[in-house]
Amino acid sequence: MLPIRIAKTAATAGYSKTLARNGGKIASAVVMNKKVLINNTSYFRQQITHPDSAVPQKTLDTIERFNKYTLNTYSRPDIMFTHGKGSYIYDTADRKYLDFTAGIAVNALGHSDEEVANVLFEQAKKLVHCSNLYHNENTGLLAEALVTTTVEQGGFDASKVFLSNSGTESNEGALKFGRKWGKVVDPSGKKHKIVSFTNAFHGRSMGALSATYNPKYQKPFAPLIPGFNVGEFNNVEQVKSLIDDDTCAVIVEPIQGEGGVHPAKKEFLEALRKECDEHNALLIFDEIQCGLGRTGKLWAHQLYNEACRPDILTMAKPLANGIPIGAILITERVADVVKIGDHGTTFGGNPLATAVALSVFNRLSNPQFLNQVEKTGQVLKQGLEKIQTAHPQLVKEVRGNGMLIGMEFVKDPTPVVKMARERGLLVITAGSNTVRIVPSLTLTEAEAQEGLSKLQAAVQQFSEEQ
Ligand SMILES: Cc1ncc(COP(=O)(O)O)c(C=O)c1O
């Protein structure tokens, strides 16, 4: 921990913003009276331990060198990670960070999981890839597990699987299946309309982007794919006017992730299902972020009743704990319209990715594991609610399920990400005003408390700097 010398003191009661100097660098600190000090002791325990400014010069030089050759589409801090273990990840200065981002909801079993490493290693020695021109055992075993476990655990009426390589690609396939459905139901081609919703995120390829209503992402690449209509997320009254006989598919996240962690209302999903049935359109649930155990259920739609079930479900992120893979899970009637030659991908379902995915899926879908996700998620949520109670003027709401939790602020909380990181905690934002908590699902309750304590200190600093 770096020593912080208070440079200026506040004469007034309460606490006020001040500046501290620390090795020539300006850091923020607070001055408090005795009463506030007692209420905020953990703030002082969690002073800045991981300043961004302490990154080794060698790392900065390396980043500068790589930046010459890497297309810069991401805004990122000058930190480079080298390895991880469980819920922790380490940088080039061997500083340990508690990771509440898990590679954006990907490393559900934590970093460097031994079983994942062993399965990967053993399969890599046997067969990495042979293309979908031929059968391989792992693809079939994974498809079987996805279908049977989904049905056994009370998910939707899944029947078949198409394996892809990412979330975006899974949505592309799902949208294509929707269009094919429309063509089969109405060969005139009129039934091609696809409905998506505000705040949704479905990916960046042209089809998925067309369903991702966000002018920032869409505008530079217009014109997009025709036939996409956007409705207001969670507006139950509007649903009837959105879906008609020309609609072939509706795509929705049961819990929006990137858009700000917004769970769908039960009535909204019920209305979508009802209107899709009325007009013979397919309902696609994008569970790429909220599925595969993240909510404490195998699928997020299991948090809802039987009237909230999709025809198609897309998944990706944690399916192989970081090895790229995605999948489209479909009902029998959808499978019936997709024929040989309709869709394909070179890498999709290759023996290496599916060997890992099968092992990961079996662990993620274990009911005891899911119970623990729910329990630890509650610890996290309650802790976040305490932070909200301490900062009612700054934190508007805490929402989400399991370990997909959002903390909405009254203003852009981007500075909190840095304030947390400089205390050794990684978090991300979602939407325009939300901090998103998506740790590894193996997070322990002690780790949850550790992260909450660091986050509380970060929010305290954010509050002080208003
Ligand atoms: C709900 C949802 N759909 C689709 C995607 C796109 O997935 P990928 O980045 O794997 O292509 C994401 C990624 O964040 C997502 O959260």
Ligand as a Chemical Component Dictionary entry (heavy atoms), coordinates in Angstrom:
data_LIG
# 
_chem_comp.id                   LIG 
_chem_comp.type                 NON-POLYMER 
_chem_comp.pdbx_formal_charge   0 
_chem_comp.three_letter_code    LIG 
# 
loop_
_chem_comp_atom.comp_id 
_chem_comp_atom.atom_id 
_chem_comp_atom.alt_atom_id 
_chem_comp_atom.type_symbol 
_chem_comp_atom.charge 
_chem_comp_atom.model_Cartn_x 
_chem_comp_atom.model_Cartn_y 
_chem_comp_atom.model_Cartn_z 
_chem_comp_atom.pdbx_ordinal 
LIG C1 C1 C 0 -26.592 -10.815 -24.786 1  
LIG C2 C2 C 0 -25.437 -10.864 -25.738 2  
LIG N1 N1 N 0 -25.643 -11.265 -26.989 3  
LIG C3 C3 C 0 -24.642 -11.349 -27.881 4  
LIG C4 C4 C 0 -23.348 -10.999 -27.534 5  
LIG C5 C5 C 0 -22.239 -11.104 -28.533 6  
LIG O1 O1 O 0 -21.439 -12.194 -28.179 7  
LIG P1 P1 P 0 -19.930 -12.316 -28.709 8  
LIG O2 O2 O 0 -19.200 -11.137 -28.191 9  
LIG O3 O3 O 0 -19.456 -13.631 -28.170 10 
LIG O4 O4 O 0 -19.987 -12.335 -30.195 11 
LIG C6 C6 C 0 -23.100 -10.548 -26.242 12 
LIG C7 C7 C 0 -21.750 -10.111 -25.859 13 
LIG O5 O5 O 0 -21.531 -9.399  -24.925 14 
LIG C8 C8 C 0 -24.161 -10.482 -25.314 15 
LIG O6 O6 O 0 -23.977 -10.061 -24.068 16 
# 
loop_
_chem_comp_bond.comp_id 
_chem_comp_bond.atom_id_1 
_chem_comp_bond.atom_id_2 
_chem_comp_bond.value_order 
_chem_comp_bond.pdbx_ordinal 
LIG C1 C2 SING 1  
LIG C2 N1 SING 2  
LIG C2 C8 DOUB 3  
LIG N1 C3 DOUB 4  
LIG C3 C4 SING 5  
LIG C4 C5 SING 6  
LIG C4 C6 DOUB 7  
LIG C5 O1 SING 8  
LIG O1 P1 SING 9  
LIG P1 O2 DOUB 10 
LIG P1 O3 SING 11 
LIG P1 O4 SING 12 
LIG C6 C7 SING 13 
LIG C6 C8 SING 14 
LIG C7 O5 DOUB 15 
LIG C8 O6 SING 16 
# 
